[in-house]
Amino acid sequence: MPELPQILTRRPVCNGRLFKVEAADIRFSNGEEREYEYLRSNGPAAVIVAAITDDDEVILIQEYGIGIHGYEWGLPKGRVDQGESHIEAANRELKEEAGFGARELTLLKCMTQSPNYMQHKTQIVLAQGLYAESLEGDEPEPLAVQTFKLDDIGELVARADITEARTIAALYLARDYVRSQK
């Protein structure tokens, strides 16, 4: 394994409500130096929830994304609040966004996104043993909720309105985990 570069300095570039940009001067083991800018994380990893019904269907929600200025189907997701575990956050987000709670929650994997530019990490959580329960969330409008057959993931991710990488990766991980448990 290569030797980790040395971080010489870090300094804030921009502080927004949701994002903080930081610059870092880095020295590599061969003496080369570079300046990097990246999005600094504002706390613990976020969660994304692959909720699977007893009929092997996955629950997706449809919500607006400003980054693409459009509506897209994806898995319930959100940040982990202060003092909350990833499992607690996953169950809360599932209740807020999809109207279900889960009796069984399993951490499947911690994923990064664009690790060259972001510190952000997302915990993929499998939710099973679902029951109806809703909590009020912070969404600006009601979210559409729909179930899709877990075995139809190939067709599902081929749709133009399902493009978010974390959702796609989590669907495959959840499907493979569920299959391995049978």
N, C-alpha and C positions, 0 to 999 in steps of 0.2 A: 504494500500500500504506500502511495506517495506521502511524503512529509507535508503536513498542512502548512499553507502559507502563513506568514506572520502578519497580523493586523497592526499596522503602524499607527493609524489615527482613525477615528470615527467622528463625524460631525453631522448635525441635522442640516437638511437642505430645504425641506418643506414639511410643515405640520398642518394636516387637514383634520377634519372631524373623524374621518374613517381611515385615512392613510397617512403614514409618516414616511417621508423619503429621507434616507440617510446616505452619506458618502463615506467611503472607507478607502484608505490608502493601504495597499497590500504589497508585501514582498514575498516572492516565491523562492523556493529553495535554491534555484539557479541564479538568484540575484535580481531577476527581472521585477520591476515594480509597475503596478497599475492602479488607477483609481476606478472604483466601482460605485455605482449608485443602485440602491435597492429599496424595495418597500419593506419597512421594518414592521414586525408584527406588533399588534396592540394587546397581546395577551395570549392565553392558552389556545391551543388548536381549536378550530371549529369542528362541527360534526355534520355528517350527512347520513341520512337514515334510509336503509333499504328495508322497508316494512313489507313482510311477506305474510299473506293471509293463509288460513288453513287449506285453501284451495290452490295453493302455489301461485297466487297472483301477487304482483308487486304494486304498491300504491304510489302513484305519481301525482304531483300537483302541477298546476299551470300558473306561472306568475310572470310578471313583467320584469325584464332586465334592461336597465338603462344602457349598459355596455353594448347591447345589440339593438336597442330601441325596438323591442318586440317581445311577444309572449312565447314562452317555451315550456315544455313539459320537463320536469326533473324530480329528483327525490327531495323530500323535506330536508332542510338544512338550516344551520345558523351558528351563532357564536356560543361559546361556553361562558356563562355568566360568572362573575366573581363568587368564589366559594362553592361552585357547582362542579360535579364530576362530569366526565364525558358521557357517561351512561345517563346521568340525570338530565343533562342538556339534550341528549338525543330523545329521551322520552317526552320532555317538555316541548321540543320543537315538533315532534310527531303530533302531539295533542293540539298545539297551536295551529299548525298548518294543514293537517289532514283529518283531524277529529278522531284520532285513535290513540290509545295508550298501548303499551306492550308489557307482557308479563316476563318475557325473556329478551334480554338485550346482550349482544355479543360484539365485542370489538373485533373487527376483521383485519384492519390495517390502518396505519397512519401514512397518509400520502402528502407529498409536497406538490406544489405547482410552480413551474418556472423557478427552480431553486437558484438559478443564476441571478434572478431579479427580485425574488420574494422570500421572506422568512416564513411565510404563512404555511401552516400544516392543517390537514383535515383528517379527523378520525372517521373511518367508515364503520358504521354500526349496523348490525343486522338486528331487526326487531321482529319477534315472533310472538305467538300467543296474544293476538290483538284483541282489543275490546274497545267499544265506543266510549270516548271521553274527549271533550273539547276544553281548551283553555283559550282565553283571549290573547292574541298575539300582537305584534307590532306592524302587521301588514296593512297597507293603505286601502286595500279592497279585498273582498272575499276571494279565496283561491279555489279554482276548480279542482276537483279530486276525481281520479279515475283509476281503475285497476286494469292491469295488463297481465297476461299469462307470462310467467317466468320463463317458460320454455320458448317463448316467441321473442327473446331478446334480440336476435339477429335482425328480425323485421322491425322491431321497435327502434333500435339505434340507427337504422337506415332512414328513418323519417327525418324530414327537413326541420321539424320542430323539436328535435332532441339532439342537441349538439354539445352540451356541457360535459367536459371531459371527466369530471369527478363523478357525475351521474353514470356515465357509460362504464367507467372502470368499476364503480360500486355494484352495478347491475351484474356484471360478469363475476365478480368476486362472490356476491351473494348467491347467485345461481350455483356456482361450483361448490360453495360451502353447503348449501341445502342438499345438493345431490350427494355429497360425501357423507351426509348424516343419515341417508336412507339405507 
